[in-house]
Amino acid sequence: MKVYAGAPAAARCYLEAGRSRADDYYLAEGTGLARRYTATTERVAEQPPLGGDAYEAWVAGRDAVTGQPRGRLRTDDRAVRFVEVIVNGPKSWSLAAVLHPDIAAAYDAAQDRAAEQVISWLAQHATTRVGPRGEQVQVPAEVLEAVTVRHYTSRSGDPHRHLHLQINARMFAAGKWRGLHTVGIRDCLDAINGIGHAAVACDPQFRTALAWHGYTLKSDGEIQELAAFWGPFSARAAQIGRNRDRYEREWTRAHPGEQAGPALRRGWDARAWAEDRPDKVTPSPGVNLDERWRNELLALGYRDHDRTVALSAVYVGALDRDGVAERVLTRLAARRSAWNAADLRGEAERLIAAAGIVADASVRLELADDLTVRALDRCVPLLARDDVPEHVRAQTSRPVLAVEADLTVRLAARGHAALGDEFGSRDAAPPDWLSRALDPDQRTSVRALTGDRPLVVVEGAAGAGKTTTLSATRMLLYGQGHRLMVVTPTLKAAKVAGEETGAAAGSAAWLAFQHGWRWNPDGAWTRLTAGQTDPATGRAYDGPTPTARLRAGDLLVVDEAGMLDQDTARALVSIADESHARLALLGDRHQLPAVGRGGVLDLALDQLDPAAHVTLEAVHRFTRSDATGRTTPDDAYAALTLAMRTGEDPGAVFDALLVRGQIRLHPDLAALQQTLADTADVSHASGQRVAVVADTGEQVTELNAAIRDRLVTRGLVDDTHTVTTAVGERIGRGDRITTRRNDAKLGVANRDTWLVTAVDRDGALHVTPAEGGTAPAAGATRLGGHGTRTLPAGYVTSHVQLGYACTVHGAQGETVTAGHVVIGERTGAASAYVGMTRGRQANTAHLVAIDALEAREQWIAVFARDRADLGPARAVQVAALEVDRYGPVPTVSPPQLEAPAVRRPTEELRLPTLHRAATSGIHR
């Protein structure tokens, strides 16, 4: 979702220029820039389309026909103008539309109907705030306006039919035009996305067109017969886009201050399509883009099936509605502690689509409404008040509350236990020879970890030496006759912990699984008892293996415990309780939180004796070179990272980083990517380990491609004999890759990084663990003490990615020579802190900004973002704060909110287009 705040003219430019230039092939003069809709709580009506000038007026908050202002308008460039969401579908749907005009027509029509359904839903749920500051209440919309703009390609130029749906920030409510409450729209995004997807996936006309050409949908919505072609096709399209961007950069450097015209851009486009394909005729500017795409698919081996398939659909009446409602709650509970009705609606729509329902909109909408109501009836309200706005996440479920309650009780029993009870008393003082190797905080931590407390929490900043502390702890425990077992949220981190500390180590999920815990794809947890049939193996479960068993007095350490979700935490604490083992939680509440219901460290600290809570404050990681070239500790930067960790005075931290040269400004995203590609190219070529960290998977993919292009150009990566993954990444000898799925048989873990030493003809990869940045010499079989692996073609296609850049979750736990982090509108405080603490010698933040002042504002905004889910108890506080911050809904309509006797702005609903809208999908 995008909230656009700025000049109306810039919005028009964004809409016209933001599309791929390939879209120009579809756009004709006089067709209008956008389709416009007006909606009330009862109906949606399409109005005459908007041209460029009318669209600009509409964005400005004026009547698109008369130009009259709608209420009191802000005129500055920071005024919110509209909220934008995208209506789209799986990529294979766009490929099918390329191949068959009737599918294209049906797909476009289905997207139009989906947009109307989204607009209709928003008209019933959008609100505005009225009343004096501090006493505002939320009232519902009476009239809402929206536009849609169809684009046919992605920014890289591959087929991607989608609608930009923009909701105007001016809405009519309580008697006059007012400002839309954009936070409420943001928190309803799950419903918007769910309705948009299900409306198309369940559309009878669209599904009939697919079946007519022999296409069937997989459970994720992708077309079975086209899914395998998307990766290679996308790789080709992405290369075309990079070629075209390269031509533009070269031309811009040669013609400073000039703007390229349409003819020149079309020439670049034709040249980009022909590059690296000498066997293909260079297309002329007038060649239909669909024809180009069809030729690409034929070159990849696609052939039409020349057959139809029966359109099989699940009968709505056969659906177990109560069972689906329970699944809605289970799936939401696996991701968060609290939700709202929009979250329920979005999940219901996704389950309807996955179930194979094909039905008219009215039937599907009734079903979705009913499932939402059934799920809501099963919820437990977090706030005992009836004035909670609909968008506030103030609902949870009994299982969610039960998990936190059980976890709290177990932690309290350990936190309040008398020393020596059950776990045995012992002398916890480390010997002098070991104490001299530790700093004071580390010595205190070792005493606590090797003592007799049943629960210990050790928090430490990035680079504070937790590994050193655990190594010392293992040695002392061994001398006491006890074992140290370390578990981490990921298998990769567990492998590193085991190697660096010498302790038995595994992932948290592995230990829970060994002790009988199971979870289904929806996230529901159960536990096997001995003798029960294990659904994972089909054999009787006979308990944990010897390596997973704990004995009384052993120490179970959960490293990176801040990332631990509550379900896994309950399993681990239960295992420790049953084994009479001691428990230690190591982590940092200022680094990345759990993906899902977290707050485990907070729960433990609430129940813990303060003496059992130790904080490692001395940071040892960062170094610098002095004037003589000697490496010394960088204490100044260590102090800055501690300030980043707590969010203390982010403006002052930014100023210090700017002076140190650790802030890089870029005029646009393309320039940022180019700079990072150049930097990473040099680093990888020299064998230096770097971390390039971005917010989203899409950004990471773009950075990976840009960095790889540099390495191919320099001859460090082979691009002649490659394999293409399902997401369109090309991989050849010399590439740095990441495995994204644990596989014990292959000996690989999620987020392990490898270097490709060879590519087989069948698409298998020979890899060796990546310690530097270049491929080992030909014939090398081992690196860093680890053997090579052979990754089968099927695994490569589905579970391998390029590994030059990563998201922050892939970077946490890494320590490299230099770190580079992209700061954007989605970057949160924890992400920035983790990204800026990966490098020993250098850490740099990269921002798109005009000047340092704008970059400073972005940096400060980052450290104000913290949406970590800390469990349902904390969700109660968050919900109450949001009601106070954004205003409640009035339980009784106060006189000042009653609409005066004025004409409502529904004249446009009575235009001749009303009849056409009424017969093409108005939803009541």
NUKOLVEX-671792 format. One record per residue (C-alpha): x, y, z. Coordinates in steps of 0.001 Angstrom, whole numbers, plus 500000, padded with zeros to 6 digits. Each point is the difference from the previous one (the first is absolute). Example, Ala and Ser with C-alpha at 12.3 -4.5 7.8 and 13.67 -1.06 7.14 Angstrom:
% NUKOLVEX-671792
512300495500507800/501370503440499340/
This chain:
% NUKOLVEX-671792
500000500000500000/501214503496499182/498827503197501681/500752502762497523/500764503412501468/501222502683497642/499221502155497018/497098498960497699/502188500565496939/502576497603501413/497259497400500524/499027500328496356/503628499540499001/500255496995502335/497004498393498326/501141500701496454/503719499372500413/499864497434502788/498856497301497614/502460498063497921/500636501615496637/498759496781498475/496511501088501061/500152502694497336/499145497329497451/496582499631501566/499134503610500708/498156501945497333/499257503699499789/496627501108501326/499256496956502159/500451501933503231/502571499581502707/497771498379502639/496566498447500515/498088501728502767/497500498608502503/497708501533502601/498826497792502855/497540500165502860/499327497318502575/497338498632497638/501415500210496503/502972500593497723/499564502004496809/502510500629497243/500393503592498818/501493501352496747/503765499309499799/502543502614501009/502536501552497686/503278501367501283/498719503432501063/496835498619501618/502042497357501819/502331502670501329/497019501964501338/498563496846501533/503273499290501792/500044503576501282/496680499372501768/497858501886497506/496890498979498118/501292498364496827/497261501674497898/499531503462501555/503401500439501599/498403501139503257/501937499171503185/498567497259502179/500218501592503397/503018501794501408/503060498764498116/503652499982500880/502153501420497235/503460498947501177/501932497135498434/499533497813503086/496227499826499850/498668496442499756/498286499617496626/499013496357499667/500603496462501189/501046497509497330/499749496216499941/500691497583497155/497478497497498632/501951497182498365/500450496236500001/502593497244499609/502487500649497202/498927496991497958/496579501629499508/501715502770498038/501827497415497876/496687498339499154/498624503398499004/502975500495497666/499298496687498265/496227500285499619/498002503202499292/496814498551501489/501806499297503303/501404503544499911/496508501447499589/498578497811502765/502906500811502325/499671503741499450/496238499861500580/500499497942503174/502518502531501316/497523502805499311/497329498139501974/502512499344502769/500831503699500205/496302500846500321/499639497478502805/502974501503501840/498593503501499558/496607498827501232/501548498414503111/502031503118500737/496929502212499657/498387497943502758/503024500029502317/501983503212499392/499804502707502665/501004503565500690/500684501773503279/497942502953501188/499989502191503044/502534502206501791/503583498801500447/500195497524502866/496267499289499876/499670498588496501/497721497116499166/499846497880496862/496966500127497731/499298497899496887/500317501152496419/496852500888498067/501620500590496607/503393498738498866/501782500558496686/502579497815498297/501753499586496666/501637497029498316/502809499985497454/500891496813498132/503607499100499318/501082496977498017/503622499534501009/502296500112502975/502694502643500264/502452497566498440/497717499581496996/498676496473500457/496256499177499809/498227501146503133/496386501067499559/498914501964503039/497879502910501150/501173502959502042/497029500745502256/500148503437501609/497616501116502762/499663503778500175/500935501555503331/496867502175499892/496831498224501073/496496501217500878/498867499323503589/497990501725502713/498714502676497673/503122501117498128/503183498978498226/502683498849502424/503357498238500068/500198496209499711/501435498179503032/502908498332498196/501149497985503023/496653498216499945/500538499092496326/503510498783500739/498755497717502743/497353498561497654/502522498967497372/499483496273500593/496338500308499021/500852502093496940/502585497488498772/497810497000500815/496964501382498188/502077501004496985/501540496536499666/496884497931500646/497820502159497736/502151499022497017/500926496457501046/496335499080500519/498662501939496993/497942497616497784/500814501736496697/503731500087500673/500129496412501229/497941498805497018/502424501677497599/502932498275501723/498307496588499888/499138500449496315/503720500130499240/500874497065502267/501324501980502956/499569498920503614/500890501863503200/502291498741502726/499157500577503669/502008503255500005/498068501280496984/502764499580497420/499081498343496707/501414496479500093/500847499866496297/501854503361499968/501692500129503398/503247498460498738/500386502622497261/499843503052502210/503544499798501375/501831499827496630/497603502530498479/500471502427502886/503771499641499800/499900501022496347/497640502932500696/502164501202502890/503074499953497767/498146502051497392/499122502537502674/503608500234501181/501201500412496400/497531502830499461/501004501703503260/503653499759498999/499332501759496681/498153502749501826/502799500515502523/502590500190497209/497901502484498019/499314502155503083/503718500226500791/500666501111496417/497102502488499947/499870501671503429/496877502022500678/498097498559497023/496910497785500006/499673496985497719/496964500069497725/497553497168499125/501751499078496748/503344499577501735/498453497917502759/498317497730497456/503347499538498331/501579498965503278/497144497596500559/500441498316496612/503766499778500491/499571498540503496/497707497270498684/502486499018497307/503181500080502119/501546496573500660/497538498442497518/501774500277496598/497778497273498597/496910502164500466/498863502734497656/500281503426501615/496404501067500688/498755503268498603/498301502513502314/496578499064498685/500231496297500738/497308498896502436/501452499286503437/497825496909500429/501582498572496854/503470500487501444/498985498298503226/498367497092498159/503191499488498011/502015499970503213/497734497318501466/500271497903496843/503778500302500150/499847498683503566/498118496910498786/496396500888500760/497342498376497821/496228500323500249/498193496874501174/497158500350497456/497564498546502490/497515501119502580/499611498813503564/496901499776502117/499522502961502303/499902498214503334/498805502146502857/499137499369503622/496286500374500686/499464502850502448/497452497982501965/502530497216500559/502402502295501831/500345499421503734/499497503612501014/500745499492503680/503148498072499125/501167502777497658/499283502617502679/502227498049502412/502737499860497349/499745503762499582/500771500463503701/502761497390500008/501769501584497037/499773503467501503/501224498752503386/503088498547498328/500980503508498872/498810502441502667/498538500470503465/497095502247499062/497943500760496929/497010501933498734/496982499087497874/501876500962496832/502704497449500804/497294497365500434/498390500976496700/503292499851498112/500819496542501336/496478498773499199/500297501225496416/503364498272499549/498613496707501323/496984500291497681/502317500403497015/502269497138501124/496981497720500487/499180500197496292/496743501940500250/498767501366496659/496888502118500411/498348503278499129/501132502950502057/496800500182502028/500346496352501077/503677500320500908/499460503268501858/497201498442502081/502266497089500834/502893502287500958/497729502151502164/498645496915501766/503449498511500634/501180503332501384/497044500196502390/500499496402501140/503689500628500642/499272503254501803/497502498227502257/502802497635501066/502373502855500869/500758501367503444/499943503824500224/503104501512501544/498227503172501125/496852500043502127/498413502978498218/497591500468497134/501547503073498367/503000498304498372/500478501018496332/499775497121497580/503574500344498765/501589499661503468/501368496509500549/498111499207503191/498989496346499455/501847496801500846/499166496345500658/499944497677503000/502910497848498744/502185503099499661/499186501060503554/500520496445501272/503508499748498535/501130503258501583/498380499065503322/501713496597500096/503334501514498984/499691502675502678/499215497451502713/502975497827499044/502377502953499891/498666501278503329/500609496609501625/503621500175498906/500444503672500733/498708499667503553/501625496655500872/502323499902502989/503668499549499160/501072496387500063/496438498677499825/499657497059497614/502879501066497766/502809499536502526/502310502521501647/503503500569498624/503018502254500274/499620502472497132/503284501940500262/502165499627496838/503730499354500537/502429502927499826/501571498895496704/496601500129498326/498900503204501706/503004501840498561/498755499247496464/496588501535500668/498795503531500615/498046500708503230/496563499571498396/501066496733498383/501319498685503341/496679500878501646/498135498233497193/502116496849500321/499388499875503753/496261500270499405/499988497421497203/502003497454501962/498290500646503317/496862498438501439/497299502365498776/497332498144497999/499454503019497721/502572502528498820/499664502790497425/503090501479498351/499496502986497737/502770501399497877/500541502611497336/501266498992496577/503688499163500300/499950499646503803/501600496545500013/497162497567500662/501927497251498175/503018500447502275/497704499816502997/498400496758498817/503376498395499278/501130500665503558/496673498741501338/500325496705498112/503454499339501460/498874500616503578/496829497934499638/502017497109498595/502176500091503116/496838499858502129/498749496925498147/497264501824498125/499378500697496345/499308503252498149/497463499810497173/499439503060497828/496931500466497809/499352502918497646/497078501139497831/501760498771496831/502076496963499124/502691502187498436/500475501925503257/500067496710501921/502796498666497800/502039503148500611/499338499839503755/501083496367500134/503205500661498081/500973503095501989/499158498748503505/500530496258499700/496575499380501531/497270497689498772/497798502209497815/496882499840497874/497088502103498918/497170500691502439/497567498329497591/502210496884499866/500025499587503780/496234500547500220/499434497493497198/502228497432501701/497869500245503124/496741499388498156/498768503481499124/498394500258496551/498424502882498110/497878499877496862/500181502395497006/497436502278501656/502221500356503083/497978497844502415/502206498305502627/499464496533501489/502205497557501868/500513496285499486/500318497524502822/502110496847499776/498356497395497776/497858502423498003/500320499987496226/502207502832498847/498327501788497047/503430501098498781/501386496454499671/496987497682500148/501747498011502739/499455499829503726/501627502851501890/502484498620502537/501395503146501568/503049502192499412/503323498718498725/502883499851502535/501538503232498643/496758501855500765/499655498750503577/500719502267502950/500913498803503491/499314501543503364/502390502890500565/500864500476496319/499711503529498624/497736500705497029/500967503320498427/497633501660497549/502143502384497963/498419502928498082/497036499542502348/498553503353498952/499060498354496699/498238497083501704/496236499684499495/497783499049502942/498944496575498681/503600498862499573/500965501577503315/497284498071501840/501258496773498445/503595500700501050/499085500983503555/497834496864500281/502933497852498859/502288501632502572/497387499496502742/499535496319499187/503771499445499897/500669502019503189/502528501977497959/500946503594500658/498972502601497427/501761503117498721/498671502497497490/502628501980498069/498958502815497722/499337503657499505/496587501627500119/501350502772497757/500852497669497124/497532498199497732/496798498798501679/498215496729499365/498168499371496774/496634499573501696/499069500126503667/503166500924501840/500916501855503163/501532496922501638/502891501947501529/497574502541501445/497868497241501524/503068498414501584/501292503267501421/496604500755501522/500318496789502057/503727500051500700/502094500833503041/502024503068498875/503178498220501110/499419497422497275/499898502667497269/503411500969498613/500734502523497252/503160499907497891/500702503667499312/503623500063498834/500137499767496181/503082498287498549/499145499530496310/500936503261498294/503515500969498942/501718502726498003/503458500628498569/502046502843501472/502496502242498192/502676497304500169/497729497325498558/499662498252503338/496552498546500805/498479501325503210/496564499776501639/497526502558498680/498521501046503325/498308503064498529/497987497923497571/499212497452502709/498456502846502022/497945501074496968/498642496458499565/498900499959503623/498106503238499369/498411498421496902/499085496981502100/497939502042502455/498801502598497476/501597502773502042/500090503365498132/499982498603496432/500618503473498563/503306500311501854/500964496478498937/499290500885496369/502135503137500255/502909497989501400/499679497320497329/499900502656497286/503227501539501267/501613496547500103/499001499360496371/497640497181500911/496959501595498366/499762499889496185/497367502029498148/498711499079496541/497776502005497622/497800497017499163/499645496272500532/501786499144496749/503070501967501092/499919498320503398/499883496544498415/502819500887497624/502224501206502842/499334496883502076/500625497789496983/503361501690499395/500932499721503674/498991496367500326/501705499150496713/503360501237501255/499544498345503386/498986496597498672/502717500037497349/502640500630502674/498667497272502281/498725502461502598/496803498986501778/497301502658499857/496347500126500979/497598501922497762/496701500284501863/496628501233498676/496439500094501334/498114497846497514/500518496906497910/499364502042496864/502802502427500868/502318497088500746/499217498406496622/500779503242498174/503263500475501901/501026496392499402/499451500423496252/501903503294499871/502986498593501931/500044496847497896/500065502041496783/503198501682501198/501640496665500784/498983498559496622/501472503033498212/503288499537501874/500112496322499101/499672498826503596/496657498245499393/499234497751497043/496775501036498245/500232497602497053/499039496783501773/497354500796502579/496899498733501752/496930502182500522/498010499880503233/496227500167500347/500204503716500820/502099500763496935/503545500219501391/502831498715497796/502736498075501812/503370498975498578/503454498985501122/501463502568502393/496649501201501304/499374500441503692/496701498329500930/497840499387503043/498052496826500744/496535500787501359/498789496662501339/501464497631502582/500832496635498487/501833497501502200/500666497600497110/501736502704497993/501741501406503068/498718503545499471/498109502444502187/497763502953499359/502140503107499351/503260498075499600/502191501811497457/501938498151497299/502216500559496986/499133498190496785/502909497994498631/498202498290497092/496615499760498269/498865496607498664/498061499627496790/496930498871501918/500018503192502081/501670498633503143/502539502215501748/503296499034501587/500680502378502888/502452500597502783/499449502095503168/500621503682499364/502683501549502153/501192502691497611/498607501603496870/501392498027497043/499761496453498760/502756497608501102/502559498829497522/498956497298497574/500098496585501644/499691501329503539/497817497720502121/500145501430503507/499940503441501551/500127500932503651/499851496376501095/496639499308498353/499407497728497024/498366500870496729/496322499302499299/498029499121496916/496603501679499900/497519498181497736/498238501974497267/496626499831501749/501406501441503205/501882502693498072/496907501122498116/497811500301503085/502319500743502929/503127501838498805/500518503763499691/502908502233499141/501816500971503186/501670503341499368/497323501913501940/497487498946502637/497205501225502225/500791500926503570/498758496597501227/502684498396497860/502643502333501422/499321499706503740/502688497848501546/502482500717497188/503306501765500632/501835501181496865/502683502464499007/497611502744498868/496254500533500157/497736502068497742/496331500538500855/497319501613497834/497814502319502080/496458500422498653/496426500686501005/499589496457501328/503184499917502059/499369499718503726/502233500756502961/501052496380500533/500785499515496309/502175503114499850/501868499003503163/500648496452498797/501038501201496542/502421502559501409/501766497494502268/500939497205497579/503396501347498909/503104499881502145/501877502702498100/497265502034498298/496229500473500051/498215502354497623/496365501094499714/498713500825496500/497031502345499538/498194501540497030/499813503696500916/500510503419498478/502217501201502811/501198499163503493/497014501732501595/497515497742498216/502149496948500778/500118501015503664/496190500144500125/499830496520498479/502508498672502530/498060501433502954/496762498511498618/501659496563499852/500686500007503737/496378500893500709/498763496832498265/499531496973502223/497102497694499191/501372496945501801/497369497530501180/500739499381503685/497056497729500765/496314500468500861/500626501655503384/501967502745498267/497429500089497178/497406501153502560/502123503051500761/500639500709496309/496288499799499159/499057502354502844/502661502486498910/498745499914496412/496422500706501089/501242502986501989/502286501173497209/497643499696497040/496691500515501787/497175497592500885/496771499480498130/497099501850501648/497627497671501812/497269502638499719/499945502410497091/500690503420501516/498091502978498599/503068501585498402/500470496903497817/496523500026498551/500117500950496328/498319503348499312/497225500260497458/502271500494497003/500023498292496673/502341497010500092/502476499850497116/498273497138498229/499037501850496856/502621498051498104/498376496749501131/496982501023497971/501959500427496795/499122497778497020/502899497731500964/498040498910503077/497881497585497976/503088498457498436/501629499669503412/496843498538501492/499928497251497418/503721499169500192/500627499190503624/498692502370502663/500278498335503403/497503500611502713/
